Amino acid sequence: MSRSYLTLCQAAVSDLGIAGGVLQSTQGLTSNELIRMCNWVARADIFVQNLWTDWNFLWYMDSGISIGTGLDYFIPSKSFNAVDQKSLILNSGTTNASYPQWMDWEQFYFTYQTRPKTTSPAPTNWSIDPTGKCWLSSYAQATIPAALCYWLQPAYMTADNSVSPIPNSFDVIIVERAKLFYAQRENAPEILTGSTAEYMDMLPKLESSCLPRQGAMRKSRNDYTTAPDGYVG
């Protein structure tokens, strides 16, 4: 998790030397410049999170799903941008666990939604409609506990103690992106140049650390260079 929303805003205000005194809170501000700066920090956080759908820090296992008797759908507990299509487990945590196969919505709709459904203890297929509701190929015979993995939809920081899921060691990218919003509005080329350089330096580091299978981007050797004697070639 990143530093708090207030701390990130204070860092941006300090870097830019914005007038208005020390920022004590992001709430109840009367200075338009400070209000804009706080808004830019929140916007910058969302901007970075939206660069990729499958950031590791947005991944979430929803293990509290319950599908009621006679129902053929469920709604995940949190808003999501993308889902792991192979992760749905029905009767999770039991010896009767089953793993329905994913189908694209168009195929699922014409296969299952346009004709009467049966009742089954283990539906064979599932899909997600355009609204985000998750459908099963048959009705539940009994209440089913389920688990599903997906990547969360980014949410704006709004309170002083709000935190971004971006890791603390990389959260300076939020500050630098916010400073770019500031520079573009204020026509400040020196800030635009400096913050662009900082942002572009930090982005591949964040991607290497927090995107699947991107870790090798910033490694000087592969993962198989340590010999049995402990020597690193």
C-alpha positions as CSV (number, residue, x, y, z in Angstrom):
1,M,0.0,0.0,0.0
2,S,1.1,3.6,-0.7
3,R,1.5,6.4,1.7
4,S,-1.8,8.1,2.7
5,Y,-3.6,10.4,0.4
6,L,-2.8,13.4,2.7
7,T,0.9,12.5,2.7
8,L,1.1,12.2,-1.1
9,C,-0.7,15.6,-1.5
10,Q,1.7,17.2,1.0
11,A,4.7,15.8,-1.0
12,A,3.3,17.3,-4.2
13,V,2.6,20.6,-2.6
14,S,6.1,20.7,-1.1
15,D,7.8,19.8,-4.3
16,L,6.0,22.5,-6.2
17,G,6.2,25.2,-3.6
18,I,2.5,25.9,-3.8
19,A,1.3,28.9,-1.9
20,G,-1.2,28.4,0.9
21,G,0.8,27.2,3.8
22,V,1.3,23.7,5.1
23,L,-1.4,21.3,3.9
24,Q,-3.0,19.9,7.1
25,S,-5.9,18.1,5.5
26,T,-7.4,17.3,2.0
27,Q,-10.8,18.2,3.4
28,G,-12.4,21.6,3.8
29,L,-9.9,23.5,1.7
30,T,-10.5,27.1,0.7
31,S,-7.5,27.5,-1.6
32,N,-8.4,26.7,-5.2
33,E,-4.8,25.8,-5.9
34,L,-4.6,23.3,-3.1
35,I,-8.0,21.9,-4.0
36,R,-6.8,21.4,-7.6
37,M,-3.5,19.8,-6.4
38,C,-5.4,17.3,-4.2
39,N,-7.7,16.5,-7.1
40,W,-4.7,15.9,-9.4
41,V,-3.1,13.5,-6.9
42,A,-6.3,11.4,-6.7
43,R,-6.6,11.6,-10.5
44,A,-2.9,10.6,-11.0
45,D,-3.4,7.5,-8.8
46,I,-6.3,6.4,-10.9
47,F,-4.4,7.2,-14.1
48,V,-1.5,4.9,-13.1
49,Q,-3.8,2.1,-11.9
50,N,-5.7,2.2,-15.2
51,L,-2.6,1.8,-17.3
52,W,-3.0,-2.0,-16.9
53,T,-6.0,-4.1,-15.9
54,D,-3.9,-7.0,-14.4
55,W,-1.6,-5.2,-12.0
56,N,-0.6,-7.7,-9.2
57,F,-1.7,-5.1,-6.6
58,L,-5.3,-5.1,-8.0
59,W,-5.7,-8.9,-7.8
60,Y,-8.3,-10.1,-5.3
61,M,-9.6,-13.5,-4.3
62,D,-13.3,-13.3,-3.5
63,S,-13.9,-16.3,-1.2
64,G,-17.1,-15.1,0.4
65,I,-19.5,-15.8,-2.5
66,S,-22.7,-17.7,-1.8
67,I,-25.1,-18.9,-4.5
68,G,-28.6,-19.5,-3.2
69,T,-30.8,-22.5,-3.9
70,G,-32.5,-22.2,-7.3
71,L,-30.3,-19.3,-8.5
72,D,-28.2,-19.5,-11.6
73,Y,-26.2,-16.3,-11.1
74,F,-24.1,-14.4,-8.5
75,I,-22.6,-10.9,-8.2
76,P,-19.0,-10.6,-6.9
77,S,-18.7,-8.6,-3.7
78,K,-16.4,-5.9,-5.3
79,S,-16.3,-4.0,-8.5
80,F,-13.8,-5.5,-11.0
81,N,-12.2,-4.7,-14.4
82,A,-11.2,-8.3,-15.4
83,V,-11.7,-11.8,-14.1
84,D,-9.5,-14.9,-14.0
85,Q,-11.7,-17.1,-16.2
86,K,-10.2,-20.3,-14.8
87,S,-10.5,-19.4,-11.1
88,L,-14.2,-20.1,-10.3
89,I,-14.6,-22.8,-7.7
90,L,-18.0,-24.1,-6.6
91,N,-18.4,-25.7,-3.2
92,S,-14.9,-24.2,-2.4
93,G,-13.2,-25.6,0.6
94,T,-15.1,-28.9,0.5
95,T,-14.5,-32.4,-1.0
96,N,-17.2,-31.7,-3.5
97,A,-15.4,-28.7,-5.1
98,S,-16.0,-28.3,-8.8
99,Y,-14.6,-26.1,-11.5
100,P,-17.0,-24.9,-14.2
101,Q,-15.6,-24.2,-17.6
102,W,-15.6,-20.6,-18.9
103,M,-17.6,-19.7,-22.0
104,D,-17.7,-16.4,-23.8
105,W,-20.9,-14.6,-23.1
106,E,-22.3,-14.8,-26.7
107,Q,-21.8,-18.5,-26.8
108,F,-23.1,-19.0,-23.2
109,Y,-26.2,-16.9,-23.9
110,F,-27.3,-18.9,-26.9
111,T,-26.4,-22.2,-25.3
112,Y,-28.0,-21.7,-21.9
113,Q,-29.9,-18.5,-21.5
114,T,-32.3,-19.0,-24.4
115,R,-33.7,-22.4,-23.2
116,P,-34.9,-23.9,-19.9
117,K,-32.3,-24.7,-17.4
118,T,-32.0,-27.8,-15.2
119,T,-31.0,-28.0,-11.6
120,S,-27.6,-29.4,-10.8
121,P,-25.3,-29.7,-7.8
122,A,-22.4,-28.9,-10.2
123,P,-23.0,-26.5,-13.1
124,T,-20.7,-27.3,-16.0
125,N,-20.2,-23.8,-17.4
126,W,-20.3,-20.1,-16.5
127,S,-19.9,-16.7,-18.0
128,I,-20.3,-13.0,-17.3
129,D,-22.8,-10.7,-19.0
130,P,-22.0,-7.1,-20.0
131,T,-23.3,-5.8,-16.7
132,G,-20.9,-7.9,-14.6
133,K,-23.4,-10.5,-13.4
134,C,-21.9,-14.0,-13.3
135,W,-24.2,-16.8,-14.7
136,L,-24.1,-20.5,-14.3
137,S,-25.3,-23.1,-16.8
138,S,-27.8,-24.6,-14.3
139,Y,-29.7,-23.7,-11.2
140,A,-28.1,-24.4,-7.8
141,Q,-29.6,-27.5,-6.2
142,A,-28.5,-26.3,-2.7
143,T,-26.7,-23.2,-1.4
144,I,-23.2,-23.2,-2.9
145,P,-20.2,-21.5,-1.4
146,A,-17.9,-20.2,-4.1
147,A,-14.6,-18.4,-4.7
148,L,-13.5,-16.3,-7.7
149,C,-10.4,-14.3,-8.5
150,Y,-10.4,-11.0,-10.3
151,W,-8.7,-7.7,-10.7
152,L,-10.3,-4.8,-8.8
153,Q,-11.6,-1.6,-10.4
154,P,-9.6,1.3,-9.1
155,A,-11.3,3.6,-6.7
156,Y,-10.5,7.3,-6.0
157,M,-8.8,8.3,-2.8
158,T,-11.1,10.7,-1.0
159,A,-10.2,10.8,2.7
160,D,-6.9,11.9,4.4
161,N,-6.1,8.3,5.4
162,S,-7.1,6.8,2.0
163,V,-4.4,4.7,0.5
164,S,-3.7,3.6,-3.0
165,P,-2.9,-0.1,-3.7
166,I,0.3,1.0,-5.5
167,P,3.2,-0.2,-3.4
168,N,4.9,2.3,-1.1
169,S,8.2,1.9,-2.8
170,F,6.8,3.1,-6.1
171,D,4.1,5.6,-4.9
172,V,6.3,8.5,-5.9
173,I,4.9,7.9,-9.4
174,I,1.6,9.2,-8.2
175,V,3.2,12.5,-7.1
176,E,5.1,12.9,-10.3
177,R,2.1,12.2,-12.5
178,A,0.1,14.7,-10.4
179,K,2.9,17.3,-11.0
180,L,2.5,16.7,-14.7
181,F,-1.2,17.6,-14.5
182,Y,-0.1,20.8,-12.6
183,A,2.6,21.6,-15.2
184,Q,0.2,21.2,-18.1
185,R,-2.4,23.5,-16.6
186,E,0.1,26.1,-15.3
187,N,2.3,26.0,-18.5
188,A,5.4,25.2,-16.5
189,P,7.9,23.6,-18.9
190,E,10.6,23.1,-16.3
191,I,8.3,21.1,-14.1
192,L,6.9,19.2,-17.1
193,T,10.4,18.2,-18.2
194,G,11.6,17.2,-14.7
195,S,8.5,15.3,-13.7
196,T,8.2,13.5,-17.1
197,A,11.8,12.2,-16.6
198,E,10.9,11.0,-13.1
199,Y,7.7,9.4,-14.2
200,M,9.2,7.6,-17.2
201,D,12.0,6.3,-14.9
202,M,9.6,5.0,-12.3
203,L,7.0,3.4,-14.6
204,P,9.1,0.5,-16.0
205,K,10.2,-0.2,-12.4
206,L,6.6,-0.4,-11.3
207,E,5.7,-2.6,-14.3
208,S,8.6,-4.9,-13.7
209,S,7.6,-5.4,-10.1
210,C,3.8,-5.5,-10.4
211,L,2.9,-7.0,-13.7
212,P,2.8,-10.8,-14.3
213,R,5.9,-12.3,-15.9
214,Q,7.7,-8.9,-16.2
215,G,10.2,-9.4,-13.4
216,A,13.1,-10.1,-15.8
217,M,12.9,-6.5,-17.3
218,R,15.2,-5.2,-14.5
219,K,17.3,-8.2,-13.7
220,S,20.9,-8.4,-14.7
221,R,20.9,-12.2,-14.9
222,N,18.3,-15.0,-15.3
223,D,17.0,-17.1,-12.5
224,Y,19.2,-20.1,-13.3
225,T,22.7,-18.9,-13.0
226,T,23.5,-20.1,-9.5
227,A,25.6,-23.3,-9.7
228,P,25.3,-26.2,-7.2
229,D,28.4,-24.8,-5.5
230,G,26.7,-21.5,-4.8
231,Y,28.7,-19.6,-7.4
232,V,26.7,-17.0,-9.3
233,G,28.0,-16.8,-12.9
